[in-house]
Amino acid sequence: MSEIVSLDFDHRPSAIPYMVRGMMPVTRHPDLAPQICARWRKHRANPNDLAEFNRIAGLASGTANLPLLYPHTFGFRLAMAILTHPRFPVPIWGVLQTRNHLVQHRPIASDEPLDFEARVLHGRVVPKGAEFDLRTTVHVAGMLAWESVVTFFARGRFGEPESPSPLTRAPSEVGPLAAEWIMSNADHWKFGRLTGDYNGIHMWDWYARRLGFRRALYHPSRVLGECLARLPRSATLHHQDARLRLDAWLKGPVPHGANVRMHAAMSSNTSTFTLFSGDERPSIVGRLAAMETTS
């Protein structure tokens, strides 16, 4: 059994140590599911940071509860701490997000203290590389209030492909056009300060071109925020007390300043949306669903 690594924080994890660590050459371990766990206790939303996130992502401000994407965005520092750890099997700079699966079990008031925990849940060999699932949970007063499974992909040779994750398949339905807009080519460093992710692929065109992209790319949580902000209003999906699930398949880049269009299909308790950014292949496919409440 591999060594268990515990990273514990009683305040916002500083990006400097893990960004520096991510640039240092280290010997990588072959274990695709290292036992790395990162915890951040008693986090409280800073009103200024929350307002900045809502502004950049185009979400409603002044509500009593945190947005569904808040723990995903602000808790991303724990994912960064894990992905840059020497025991993680691949360097972070070759890693891309491919899927986000978020569940809000109950609304979280903006003044409640949050206990974050993130850990490597699973690693699997897939065609052309490997996938890594990181699970993050948020407990409030000892009760599970929010959780996610975020999948990262790294190219390389890791052996024979395994059975794919059951979460691989995205919805194929493309609904009618719901919105078109030009993504604001601003606030990239400000959003990096919120996520703790200062990867150059989100900041500089020249750096992104070295990795084969035309321009720098938006952080997925920012694009998802802009999509959710433009979904057709639904009393079920936007109810303050709803239990919500968001599944997002990140299929292609959304470059800075992109002209995007979003198609959406609605049902009584589900919105499925597809975002295109300049070509016929979707950049993001998402599904937001209201879940039945439990007694």
C-alpha positions as a printed NumPy array, in Angstrom:
array([[  0.   ,   0.   ,   0.   ],
       [  1.354,   3.419,  -0.953],
       [  2.119,   6.078,   1.61 ],
       [ -0.837,   8.224,   2.652],
       [ -0.163,  11.928,   2.104],
       [ -2.237,  14.427,   4.112],
       [ -2.164,  18.146,   3.318],
       [ -3.938,  20.223,   5.96 ],
       [ -4.753,  23.93 ,   5.772],
       [ -6.434,  26.153,   8.354],
       [ -6.483,  29.139,   5.977],
       [ -6.624,  29.729,   2.225],
       [ -3.875,  27.581,   0.643],
       [ -1.204,  29.826,  -0.837],
       [ -0.635,  29.295,  -4.549],
       [  3.088,  30.079,  -4.351],
       [  4.306,  26.764,  -2.838],
       [  2.372,  24.511,  -5.186],
       [  3.039,  26.607,  -8.292],
       [  6.776,  26.499,  -7.538],
       [  6.557,  22.788,  -6.747],
       [  4.778,  22.181, -10.039],
       [  7.774,  23.589, -11.955],
       [ 10.366,  21.442, -10.216],
       [ 11.457,  18.175, -11.895],
       [ 10.705,  15.201,  -9.664],
       [ 10.694,  11.438, -10.009],
       [  7.122,  10.386, -10.74 ],
       [  5.509,   7.362,  -9.118],
       [  3.632,   4.888, -11.349],
       [  0.625,   4.617,  -9.001],
       [ -2.362,   6.114, -10.871],
       [ -4.381,   6.481,  -7.659],
       [ -1.992,   7.841,  -5.022],
       [ -3.471,   8.309,  -1.571],
       [ -3.272,  12.1  ,  -1.387],
       [ -5.825,  14.01 ,   0.674],
       [ -6.024,  17.782,   1.125],
       [ -8.218,  19.51 ,   3.726],
       [ -9.145,  23.134,   4.27 ],
       [-11.226,  23.771,   7.363],
       [-13.473,  26.65 ,   8.417],
       [-13.416,  28.558,   5.152],
       [-15.795,  31.514,   5.06 ],
       [-16.692,  33.261,   1.84 ],
       [-15.085,  36.67 ,   1.58 ],
       [-17.864,  39.043,   0.429],
       [-15.518,  40.874,  -1.941],
       [-14.245,  37.641,  -3.51 ],
       [-17.805,  36.336,  -3.842],
       [-18.922,  39.561,  -5.513],
       [-15.927,  39.421,  -7.872],
       [-16.701,  35.832,  -8.839],
       [-20.349,  36.651,  -9.516],
       [-19.378,  39.689, -11.572],
       [-16.833,  37.879, -13.748],
       [-19.085,  34.856, -14.3  ],
       [-22.186,  36.985, -14.852],
       [-24.086,  35.368, -11.988],
       [-26.705,  37.038,  -9.819],
       [-25.305,  38.878,  -6.807],
       [-26.806,  39.744,  -3.464],
       [-28.385,  36.333,  -2.817],
       [-28.286,  34.769,   0.626],
       [-26.762,  31.493,  -0.595],
       [-23.526,  30.611,  -2.342],
       [-23.711,  29.776,  -6.066],
       [-23.521,  26.109,  -7.036],
       [-20.106,  26.78 ,  -8.608],
       [-18.627,  28.551,  -5.564],
       [-17.121,  25.448,  -3.854],
       [-15.895,  24.184,  -7.226],
       [-14.096,  27.462,  -7.964],
       [-12.722,  28.423,  -4.558],
       [-11.941,  24.861,  -3.512],
       [ -9.847,  24.336,  -6.656],
       [ -6.738,  25.264,  -4.672],
       [ -6.927,  21.834,  -3.04 ],
       [ -6.965,  20.178,  -6.453],
       [ -3.931,  22.266,  -7.402],
       [ -2.115,  21.172,  -4.231],
       [ -2.78 ,  17.519,  -5.114],
       [ -1.942,  17.787,  -8.822],
       [  1.422,  19.427,  -8.07 ],
       [  2.419,  17.004,  -5.306],
       [  5.507,  14.888,  -6.104],
       [  3.517,  11.703,  -5.54 ],
       [  1.038,  12.586,  -8.267],
       [  1.989,  10.41 , -11.256],
       [  2.098,  13.096, -13.995],
       [  3.248,  16.737, -14.169],
       [  0.402,  19.206, -13.806],
       [  1.293,  21.18 , -16.942],
       [  0.169,  18.334, -19.182],
       [ -3.134,  17.817, -17.367],
       [ -6.513,  19.019, -18.645],
       [ -9.975,  18.918, -17.072],
       [-12.391,  16.766, -19.072],
       [-15.45 ,  16.305, -16.841],
       [-17.082,  18.047, -13.859],
       [-19.834,  16.422, -11.798],
       [-21.156,  18.624,  -8.986],
       [-23.929,  17.899,  -6.473],
       [-25.412,  20.474,  -4.119],
       [-27.202,  18.535,  -1.389],
       [-28.574,  21.655,   0.218],
       [-28.172,  25.411,  -0.197],
       [-25.158,  26.856,   1.625],
       [-25.62 ,  30.254,   3.234],
       [-22.913,  32.736,   2.298],
       [-21.869,  33.187,   5.945],
       [-21.573,  29.489,   6.861],
       [-18.105,  28.001,   7.54 ],
       [-17.111,  25.31 ,   5.046],
       [-14.886,  22.293,   5.63 ],
       [-13.315,  21.207,   2.308],
       [-11.7  ,  17.858,   1.638],
       [-10.244,  16.714,  -1.693],
       [ -8.655,  13.374,  -2.504],
       [ -7.652,  11.218,  -5.448],
       [-10.585,   8.886,  -5.95 ],
       [ -9.499,   6.808,  -8.928],
       [ -7.068,   6.579, -11.816],
       [ -7.628,   4.626, -15.014],
       [ -5.777,   3.952, -18.257],
       [ -7.686,   5.191, -21.302],
       [ -6.817,   5.365, -25.012],
       [ -4.023,   7.929, -25.509],
       [ -3.416,   8.474, -21.8  ],
       [ -4.808,   8.259, -18.292],
       [ -7.715,   9.792, -16.375],
       [ -7.694,  10.83 , -12.741],
       [-10.839,  11.424, -10.67 ],
       [-10.55 ,  13.873,  -7.775],
       [-13.418,  13.984,  -5.298],
       [-14.062,  17.113,  -3.25 ],
       [-16.575,  17.351,  -0.422],
       [-17.864,  20.284,   1.574],
       [-19.266,  19.693,   5.041],
       [-21.184,  22.332,   6.968],
       [-21.653,  21.719,  10.693],
       [-20.554,  18.122,  10.137],
       [-23.1  ,  17.394,   7.402],
       [-22.345,  16.834,   3.715],
       [-23.654,  19.865,   1.825],
       [-21.827,  19.687,  -1.527],
       [-19.554,  17.3  ,  -3.423],
       [-17.888,  16.902,  -6.791],
       [-15.929,  14.491,  -8.92 ],
       [-13.615,  16.256, -11.371],
       [-11.825,  14.197, -14.02 ],
       [ -8.417,  15.185, -15.382],
       [ -6.705,  13.705, -18.439],
       [ -2.997,  13.364, -19.232],
       [ -1.533,  12.074, -22.481],
       [  1.002,   9.258, -22.364],
       [  1.502,   5.529, -22.293],
       [  0.288,   3.877, -19.108],
       [ -0.609,   0.373, -20.268],
       [ -3.698,  -1.315, -21.647],
       [ -6.907,   0.775, -21.526],
       [ -9.429,  -0.169, -18.846],
       [-13.206,  -0.03 , -18.915],
       [-14.323,   3.593, -19.368],
       [-15.929,   5.556, -16.576],
       [-19.753,   5.335, -16.546],
       [-19.728,   9.149, -16.555],
       [-17.967,   9.36 , -19.926],
       [-21.042,   9.639, -22.153],
       [-22.461,  13.144, -22.608],
       [-26.001,  14.007, -23.727],
       [-26.296,  14.158, -27.519],
       [-29.381,  16.371, -27.74 ],
       [-28.747,  19.906, -29.022],
       [-31.668,  22.176, -28.237],
       [-32.644,  25.469, -29.846],
       [-30.418,  28.52 , -29.675],
       [-30.68 ,  30.126, -26.234],
       [-27.962,  32.802, -26.205],
       [-25.023,  34.255, -28.113],
       [-22.32 ,  36.485, -26.665],
       [-18.664,  37.462, -26.848],
       [-16.614,  36.278, -23.888],
       [-14.943,  39.188, -22.107],
       [-11.188,  39.151, -22.683],
       [-10.432,  40.52 , -19.206],
       [-10.069,  39.545, -15.543],
       [ -7.887,  36.479, -16.196],
       [ -5.503,  37.21 , -13.32 ],
       [ -8.394,  38.121, -11.049],
       [-10.079,  34.798, -11.748],
       [ -6.775,  33.011, -11.21 ],
       [ -6.608,  34.608,  -7.77 ],
       [-10.018,  33.086,  -6.972],
       [ -9.189,  29.57 ,  -8.19 ],
       [ -5.521,  29.574,  -7.226],
       [ -4.818,  28.276, -10.75 ],
       [ -2.181,  30.448, -12.435],
       [ -1.431,  27.994, -15.223],
       [ -0.059,  30.003, -18.136],
       [ -2.555,  28.344, -20.483],
       [ -5.225,  30.555, -18.874],
       [ -3.107,  33.732, -19.003],
       [ -0.928,  34.103, -22.12 ],
       [ -1.499,  33.429, -25.809],
       [  2.187,  32.714, -26.422],
       [  2.172,  30.03 , -23.733],
       [ -1.017,  28.425, -25.054],
       [  0.46 ,  28.332, -28.569],
       [  3.374,  26.295, -27.253],
       [  0.807,  23.687, -26.242],
       [ -0.961,  23.732, -29.587],
       [ -3.784,  26.23 , -28.936],
       [ -4.444,  29.442, -30.874],
       [ -5.094,  31.551, -27.801],
       [ -5.114,  31.272, -24.036],
       [ -8.125,  29.416, -22.619],
       [-10.719,  30.355, -20.027],
       [-10.868,  28.378, -16.819],
       [-13.804,  25.937, -17.158],
       [-15.596,  27.151, -14.026],
       [-15.745,  30.679, -15.456],
       [-17.298,  29.446, -18.712],
       [-19.771,  27.268, -16.824],
       [-20.807,  30.265, -14.741],
       [-21.536,  32.258, -17.881],
       [-23.561,  29.352, -19.291],
       [-25.655,  28.924, -16.125],
       [-26.273,  32.673, -16.001],
       [-27.856,  32.492, -19.467],
       [-29.965,  29.377, -19.112],
       [-33.702,  30.04 , -19.554],
       [-35.256,  30.694, -16.195],
       [-37.001,  27.767, -14.55 ],
       [-38.771,  27.888, -11.203],
       [-37.65 ,  24.316, -10.498],
       [-33.994,  24.698, -11.415],
       [-33.478,  28.104,  -9.835],
       [-35.405,  27.491,  -6.622],
       [-33.292,  28.502,  -3.634],
       [-34.026,  25.238,  -1.799],
       [-33.443,  22.883,  -4.727],
       [-30.97 ,  20.021,  -4.569],
       [-28.978,  20.464,  -7.754],
       [-26.665,  18.362,  -9.885],
       [-24.47 ,  19.796, -12.617],
       [-22.676,  17.505, -15.057],
       [-20.322,  19.101, -17.578],
       [-18.283,  17.475, -20.334],
       [-15.381,  19.694, -21.42 ],
       [-14.889,  18.707, -25.035],
       [-12.869,  21.572, -26.47 ],
       [-11.163,  24.862, -25.61 ],
       [-12.912,  28.206, -25.21 ],
       [-10.261,  30.79 , -26.188],
       [-10.066,  34.296, -24.795],
       [-12.46 ,  36.665, -26.53 ],
       [-14.396,  33.819, -28.164],
       [-17.707,  34.472, -29.88 ],
       [-19.877,  31.714, -28.412],
       [-23.392,  30.428, -28.81 ],
       [-25.345,  28.224, -26.424],
       [-28.199,  25.885, -27.266],
       [-30.471,  24.623, -24.49 ],
       [-33.228,  22.042, -24.096],
       [-35.552,  22.263, -21.099],
       [-37.753,  19.753, -19.302],
       [-39.633,  19.987, -16.023],
       [-36.546,  19.474, -13.9  ],
       [-33.554,  19.409, -16.278],
       [-31.72 ,  21.847, -18.54 ],
       [-29.275,  20.438, -21.084],
       [-26.997,  22.976, -22.757],
       [-24.356,  22.864, -25.477],
       [-21.781,  25.62 , -25.955],
       [-20.044,  26.21 , -29.288],
       [-17.076,  28.525, -29.74 ],
       [-16.407,  29.012, -33.422],
       [-16.754,  25.53 , -34.887],
       [-19.237,  22.695, -35.189],
       [-17.765,  20.657, -32.385],
       [-19.165,  21.546, -28.95 ],
       [-16.767,  23.054, -26.45 ],
       [-18.942,  22.15 , -23.452],
       [-21.968,  19.936, -22.981],
       [-23.752,  20.376, -19.673],
       [-26.787,  19.161, -17.79 ],
       [-28.289,  20.929, -14.776],
       [-30.924,  18.952, -12.891],
       [-33.046,  19.519,  -9.833],
       [-32.963,  16.43 ,  -7.645],
       [-35.72 ,  15.125,  -5.449],
       [-35.366,  16.208,  -1.849],
       [-34.741,  13.56 ,   0.747],
       [-36.588,  13.378,   4.007]])
